[in-house]
Amino acid sequence: MHGALAEFICIGRPLLYNRNSRRKLNLEINVTQDEFLKEMDDMLELEAGTLRGPEKLEDLDQWTSLAVVTFMALADTNNGVHVSPLDIGKCITVSDLLKLAKVEPES
């Protein structure tokens, strides 16, 4: 790439950033629920297809402070949604996280 734009791969999706302003250009792609859940499986080092939605976060040993930060990046990168740790802390289930990240249910 030339000029001030650089391509970064984050959670498997290319995004363009302006190096001068560090502002993300509006190129986010909303992912499906299944894709988002697969990304979460990967993030938590679970076998693909493990998470479906009703799982309680407190029952997931891999749900750590690092997973919270990674989830924040996942929601931002894949859906352009900025979530706070406080909002994540209010979530009980994986489905609650999906709603917070504005992931549309499969139709």
Backbone as numpy.savetxt, mean C-alpha at the origin, in Angstrom:
# Nx Ny Nz CAx CAy CAz Cx Cy Cz
16.13 8.16 -18.57 15.30 9.34 -18.57 16.17 10.58 -18.57
15.65 11.63 -19.17 16.40 12.87 -19.25 15.79 13.92 -18.35
16.56 14.96 -18.05 16.05 16.09 -17.30 15.84 15.78 -15.84
14.81 16.43 -15.28 14.58 16.35 -13.84 13.75 15.15 -13.44
13.33 14.33 -14.40 12.48 13.20 -14.05 13.30 11.94 -13.86
12.93 11.19 -12.88 13.58 9.90 -12.64 12.50 8.88 -12.36
12.73 7.67 -12.80 11.75 6.61 -12.59 12.17 5.76 -11.40
11.23 5.51 -10.51 11.47 4.65 -9.37 10.46 3.51 -9.43
10.86 2.34 -9.02 9.94 1.22 -8.93 9.64 1.02 -7.45
8.39 1.15 -7.10 7.97 0.99 -5.71 6.77 0.07 -5.70
6.84 -1.01 -5.00 5.79 -2.00 -4.92 5.41 -2.45 -6.34
6.42 -2.58 -7.19 6.20 -3.12 -8.52 5.56 -2.16 -9.51
5.39 -0.89 -9.17 4.73 0.05 -10.06 5.64 1.24 -10.32
5.84 1.61 -11.59 6.69 2.77 -11.88 5.96 4.08 -11.56
6.67 4.99 -10.93 6.14 6.34 -10.66 7.20 7.33 -11.10
6.78 8.48 -11.54 7.72 9.52 -11.94 7.75 10.60 -10.87
8.95 11.04 -10.53 9.14 12.09 -9.55 9.93 13.22 -10.17
9.64 14.42 -9.77 10.40 15.58 -10.17 11.50 15.76 -9.12
12.74 15.57 -9.50 13.84 15.65 -8.54 13.95 17.04 -7.92
13.62 18.07 -8.67 13.76 19.43 -8.16 12.75 19.74 -7.06
11.51 19.33 -7.22 10.49 19.68 -6.24 10.17 18.52 -5.31
10.63 17.32 -5.67 10.33 16.10 -4.91 8.83 15.83 -4.81
8.07 16.42 -5.70 6.63 16.18 -5.73 6.33 15.08 -6.73
5.46 14.17 -6.32 5.08 13.07 -7.19 4.13 13.60 -8.26
4.36 13.23 -9.49 3.44 13.58 -10.55 2.22 12.69 -10.45
1.11 13.13 -10.92 -0.16 12.42 -10.78 -0.24 11.24 -11.75
0.49 10.16 -11.42 0.52 8.99 -12.29 0.19 7.70 -11.53
-0.50 7.83 -10.39 -0.83 6.64 -9.62 -1.83 5.77 -10.37
-1.77 4.48 -10.09 -2.69 3.52 -10.68 -3.40 2.83 -9.53
-4.74 2.93 -9.50 -5.47 2.21 -8.46 -5.43 0.73 -8.78
-5.09 -0.06 -7.79 -5.00 -1.50 -7.99 -6.28 -2.16 -7.50
-6.50 -3.37 -7.96 -7.68 -4.12 -7.51 -7.45 -4.63 -6.08
-8.52 -5.08 -5.47 -8.42 -5.62 -4.12 -7.48 -6.83 -4.09
-7.63 -7.71 -5.07 -6.76 -8.90 -5.12 -5.30 -8.51 -5.26
-5.01 -7.54 -6.12 -3.63 -7.08 -6.29 -3.08 -6.48 -5.00
-3.91 -5.67 -4.34 -3.48 -5.02 -3.11 -3.22 -6.07 -2.02
-4.11 -7.06 -1.93 -3.93 -8.12 -0.94 -2.66 -8.93 -1.23
-2.37 -9.17 -2.51 -1.13 -9.88 -2.86 0.09 -9.06 -2.45
0.01 -7.75 -2.63 1.11 -6.87 -2.20 1.27 -6.94 -0.68
0.14 -6.99 0.04 0.21 -7.09 1.50 0.78 -8.44 1.92
0.39 -9.52 1.22 0.97 -10.83 1.50 2.49 -10.76 1.37
2.94 -10.17 0.28 4.37 -10.04 0.04 5.03 -9.18 1.12
4.39 -8.07 1.45 4.91 -7.15 2.46 5.10 -7.86 3.80
4.15 -8.73 4.14 4.18 -9.43 5.43 4.89 -10.79 5.34
5.47 -11.06 4.17 6.18 -12.31 3.92 5.27 -13.52 4.16
4.05 -13.41 3.65 3.07 -14.50 3.71 2.95 -15.12 2.33
2.48 -16.33 2.28 2.25 -16.99 1.00 1.15 -16.24 0.25
1.31 -16.08 -1.06 0.31 -15.38 -1.87 -1.05 -16.01 -1.67
-2.07 -15.19 -1.48 -3.43 -15.66 -1.28 -3.80 -15.89 0.17
-2.87 -15.61 1.08 -3.15 -15.82 2.51 -4.20 -14.83 3.02
-3.98 -13.56 2.74 -4.91 -12.53 3.25 -6.12 -12.43 2.35
-7.30 -12.39 2.97 -8.55 -12.23 2.22 -9.35 -11.02 2.72
-9.12 -10.60 3.97 -9.82 -9.43 4.48 -10.27 -9.55 5.92
-10.88 -10.67 6.32 -11.40 -10.73 7.68 -10.35 -10.98 8.76
-9.10 -11.20 8.37 -8.06 -11.50 9.36 -7.88 -10.32 10.33
-7.75 -10.65 11.60 -7.49 -9.62 12.61 -6.00 -9.30 12.62
-5.69 -8.03 12.64 -4.30 -7.60 12.62 -3.55 -8.12 13.84
-4.20 -8.16 14.98 -3.54 -8.62 16.20 -3.14 -10.09 16.13
-3.77 -10.83 15.23 -3.44 -12.26 15.06 -2.29 -12.49 14.08
-1.84 -11.43 13.42 -0.75 -11.54 12.44 0.57 -11.17 13.12
1.42 -12.17 13.35 2.72 -11.90 13.98 3.55 -10.91 13.18
3.35 -10.90 11.87 4.15 -10.04 11.00 3.66 -8.59 11.00
2.53 -8.30 11.64 2.00 -6.93 11.67 2.77 -6.16 12.74
3.85 -5.50 12.31 4.76 -4.78 13.19 4.78 -3.30 12.81
5.57 -2.53 13.53 5.69 -1.11 13.19 6.28 -0.93 11.79
7.18 -1.80 11.39 7.72 -1.74 10.03 6.63 -2.02 9.01
5.75 -2.97 9.31 4.63 -3.27 8.40 3.69 -2.07 8.29
3.50 -1.33 9.37 2.65 -0.13 9.34 3.23 0.89 8.37
4.52 1.15 8.49 5.17 2.12 7.60 5.12 1.64 6.15
5.34 0.36 5.95 5.29 -0.19 4.60 3.89 -0.11 4.04
2.87 -0.35 4.87 1.48 -0.21 4.43 1.19 1.23 4.02
1.70 2.19 4.76 1.50 3.60 4.40 2.06 3.87 3.01
3.24 3.34 2.72 3.84 3.51 1.39 3.04 2.78 0.33
2.54 1.61 0.65 1.73 0.82 -0.29 0.46 1.57 -0.67
-0.24 2.13 0.33 -1.48 2.87 0.07 -1.19 4.12 -0.78
-0.10 4.79 -0.47 0.26 6.00 -1.21 0.67 5.66 -2.64
1.51 4.67 -2.80 2.03 4.31 -4.11 0.95 3.75 -5.03
0.14 2.85 -4.51 -0.83 2.16 -5.36 -2.14 2.91 -5.53
-2.55 3.71 -4.56 -3.85 4.37 -4.65 -3.77 5.88 -4.42
-2.59 6.40 -4.16 -2.46 7.84 -3.94 -3.13 8.31 -2.65
-3.25 7.41 -1.67 -3.92 7.72 -0.41 -2.88 7.86 0.68
-2.92 8.98 1.37 -2.02 9.22 2.49 -2.75 8.82 3.77
-2.21 7.85 4.49 -2.82 7.40 5.74 -1.85 7.66 6.88
-2.40 7.94 8.03 -1.56 8.22 9.19 -1.46 6.97 10.07
-0.39 6.89 10.85 -0.27 5.77 11.78 -1.45 5.72 12.76
-1.97 6.88 13.14 -3.11 6.91 14.06 -4.34 6.27 13.43
-4.58 6.55 12.15 -5.72 5.94 11.46 -5.52 4.43 11.32
-4.29 4.02 11.04 -4.00 2.59 10.93 -4.23 1.92 12.28
-3.86 2.60 13.36 -4.03 2.05 14.70 -5.47 1.78 15.07
-6.40 2.44 14.39 -7.83 2.23 14.65 -8.38 1.02 13.90
-7.60 0.48 12.98 -8.04 -0.66 12.19 -7.93 -1.95 12.99
-8.93 -2.80 12.85 -8.97 -4.08 13.55 -8.61 -5.22 12.60
-9.10 -5.14 11.35 -8.93 -6.23 10.40 -8.21 -5.74 9.14
-7.82 -6.69 8.32 -7.22 -6.37 7.02 -8.25 -5.60 6.18
-9.52 -5.96 6.28 -10.58 -5.24 5.54 -10.62 -3.77 5.93
-10.41 -3.48 7.22 -10.36 -2.09 7.67 -9.22 -1.34 6.99
-8.09 -2.01 6.84 -6.95 -1.40 6.14 -7.29 -1.12 4.68
-7.98 -2.06 4.04 -8.37 -1.87 2.64 -9.28 -0.65 2.49
-10.22 -0.50 3.41 -11.11 0.68 3.37 -10.32 1.95 3.56
-9.39 1.93 4.49 -8.56 3.10 4.77 -7.74 3.49 3.54
-7.26 2.50 2.82 -6.45 2.76 1.62 -7.32 2.99 0.38
-8.63 3.01 0.59 -9.59 3.25 -0.49 -9.46 2.21 -1.62
-9.26 0.97 -1.22 -9.19 -0.12 -2.18 -10.62 -0.57 -2.44
-11.01 -0.51 -3.71 -12.38 -0.88 -4.09 -12.55 -2.39 -4.03
-13.67 -2.85 -3.44 -13.92 -4.30 -3.42 -14.09 -4.82 -4.84
-13.74 -6.08 -5.04 -13.92 -6.72 -6.35 -15.40 -6.81 -6.65
-15.75 -6.60 -7.91 -17.18 -6.70 -8.27 -17.48 -7.96 -9.00
